[in-house]
Amino acid sequence: MSEVAYPLTKFYFKVDIGGTEMSFQEVSGLDHETQAIEYRHGDSPSFGTMKIPGVIKSSNVTMKRGVIQGDNTLWDEYYVNYFTGKKVERITITIKLLDPEGNDAMIWTLENAWPTKIVSTDLKSDGNEIAVETIEWAHEGLTIQVG
């Protein structure tokens, strides 16, 4: 009898930001898009255009996590890059989807990433949700490998 393969769950993952492992509630924006270039040459018998592949574009990657008292890691990363007069530091970010045993199943690597946006939690006097902060990363390349 052959072993049945099941799809992976998406809730068991870890994130490494420039050598520091951090926990997040959500990671989104792990995608690529190839822009289509429409072209029609002058002597084409067709009145339509042909489409050829153009520039590859990657979305910014957004990460959300609960606010932890005394932990300003994300804000410090953003502050150092923009308010100290230093050149923006680009880092490697690795996101690993884990199998049920905790082994790497899929690995996404963001090259030359830098924080482009940070959002603090909203506040509501009648709310009972966890306080969540968000950071958005621009990058220059997304590679995917199977673990």
ZIPE-V799868 format. One record per residue. N is the residue number from 0. RES is the residue in three letters. PHI is phi in radians with two decimals (999 if undefined). PSI is psi in radians with two decimals (NA if undefined). NEAR is the number of other C-alpha atoms within 12 Angstrom. Layout:
n: [N/N]
res: [RES/RES]
phi: [PHI/PHI]
psi: [PSI/PSI]
near: [NEAR/NEAR]
//
This chain:
n: [0/1/2/3/4/5/6/7/8/9/10/11/12/13/14/15/16/17/18/19/20/21/22/23/24/25/26/27/28/29/30/31/32/33/34/35/36/37/38/39/40/41/42/43/44/45/46/47/48/49/50/51/52/53/54/55/56/57/58/59/60/61/62/63/64/65/66/67/68/69/70/71/72/73/74/75/76/77/78/79/80/81/82/83/84/85/86/87/88/89/90/91/92/93/94/95/96/97/98/99/100/101/102/103/104/105/106/107/108/109/110/111/112/113/114/115/116/117/118/119/120/121/122/123/124/125/126/127/128/129/130/131/132/133/134/135/136/137/138/139/140/141/142/143/144/145/146]
res: [MET/SER/GLU/VAL/ALA/TYR/PRO/LEU/THR/LYS/PHE/TYR/PHE/LYS/VAL/ASP/ILE/GLY/GLY/THR/GLU/MET/SER/PHE/GLN/GLU/VAL/SER/GLY/LEU/ASP/HIS/GLU/THR/GLN/ALA/ILE/GLU/TYR/ARG/HIS/GLY/ASP/SER/PRO/SER/PHE/GLY/THR/MET/LYS/ILE/PRO/GLY/VAL/ILE/LYS/SER/SER/ASN/VAL/THR/MET/LYS/ARG/GLY/VAL/ILE/GLN/GLY/ASP/ASN/THR/LEU/TRP/ASP/GLU/TYR/TYR/VAL/ASN/TYR/PHE/THR/GLY/LYS/LYS/VAL/GLU/ARG/ILE/THR/ILE/THR/ILE/LYS/LEU/LEU/ASP/PRO/GLU/GLY/ASN/ASP/ALA/MET/ILE/TRP/THR/LEU/GLU/ASN/ALA/TRP/PRO/THR/LYS/ILE/VAL/SER/THR/ASP/LEU/LYS/SER/ASP/GLY/ASN/GLU/ILE/ALA/VAL/GLU/THR/ILE/GLU/TRP/ALA/HIS/GLU/GLY/LEU/THR/ILE/GLN/VAL/GLY]
phi: [999/-1.49/-1.32/-1.49/-1.67/-1.92/-1.11/-1.29/-1.45/-1.80/-1.69/-1.94/-2.59/-2.41/-2.23/-2.01/-1.92/1.00/1.71/-1.93/-1.42/-2.32/-1.71/-2.34/-1.42/-2.66/-2.28/-2.43/1.69/-1.49/-2.54/-2.17/-2.47/-1.80/-1.24/-1.58/-1.82/-1.61/-2.48/-2.50/-1.49/-1.05/-1.78/-1.21/-1.27/-1.57/-1.52/-1.66/-1.78/-1.75/-2.00/-2.18/-1.19/-2.05/-1.26/-1.51/-2.19/-2.00/-1.29/-1.19/-1.76/-1.89/-2.20/-2.14/-2.64/-1.19/-1.26/-1.97/-1.01/1.45/-1.97/-1.89/-0.93/-1.16/-1.14/-1.10/-1.03/-1.16/-1.05/-1.05/-1.28/-2.14/-2.05/-1.88/1.40/-1.45/-1.16/-1.07/-1.43/-1.82/-2.28/-1.74/-2.07/-2.09/-2.02/-2.07/-1.51/-1.84/-1.44/-1.00/-1.54/1.60/-1.53/-1.13/-1.82/-2.47/-2.30/-1.84/-2.11/-1.77/-1.68/0.91/-1.44/-2.60/-1.28/-1.87/-2.76/-2.37/-2.26/-1.41/-1.20/-1.51/-2.12/-2.44/-1.20/-1.86/-1.60/-2.37/-1.54/-1.24/-1.27/-2.15/-1.94/-2.26/-2.26/-2.04/-2.03/-1.55/-2.66/-2.00/2.88/-2.12/-2.04/-2.19/-2.39/-1.55/-1.19]
psi: [2.32/2.68/2.39/2.28/2.26/2.60/2.64/2.59/2.71/0.14/-0.08/1.66/2.85/2.71/2.31/2.05/1.79/0.58/-0.06/2.11/2.27/2.68/2.43/2.66/-0.60/2.47/2.23/2.82/0.35/1.30/2.82/2.65/2.34/2.09/2.42/2.33/2.14/2.33/2.49/2.14/2.73/-0.55/0.37/2.28/-0.26/2.51/-0.06/3.03/2.74/2.71/2.30/2.65/2.45/-2.40/2.42/2.32/2.41/2.48/2.77/2.60/2.25/2.33/2.36/2.47/2.76/2.48/2.23/2.20/2.26/-0.01/1.82/0.46/-0.86/-0.74/-0.68/-0.74/-0.81/-0.81/-0.83/-0.65/-0.44/-0.37/0.14/-0.02/0.04/2.83/2.47/2.15/2.26/2.35/2.96/2.31/2.31/2.23/2.17/2.12/2.26/2.60/3.04/-0.42/-0.05/0.18/2.67/2.17/-0.74/2.53/2.15/2.29/2.20/2.13/2.49/0.83/2.58/2.55/2.21/-0.33/2.47/2.41/2.20/2.99/2.70/2.78/2.34/2.20/-0.40/0.21/2.79/0.47/2.88/2.46/2.19/2.34/2.68/2.42/2.47/2.34/2.24/2.67/2.96/0.34/2.37/2.11/2.58/2.35/2.62/2.28/NA]
near: [3/4/5/6/7/8/11/18/14/19/17/24/30/30/30/23/30/24/12/17/17/26/24/28/24/26/31/21/24/30/22/21/17/15/14/15/14/13/16/15/13/10/9/11/10/11/11/13/16/15/14/13/14/13/12/16/20/24/23/28/35/30/34/29/28/25/25/19/9/9/14/18/24/36/25/17/29/27/22/20/23/19/13/13/10/12/12/20/23/24/25/28/35/34/42/34/30/24/23/16/11/17/17/22/24/24/25/32/29/37/26/21/32/34/35/27/24/29/22/20/18/17/13/10/7/7/9/9/13/16/20/23/28/30/36/30/36/31/31/23/28/30/22/20/16/16/15]
//
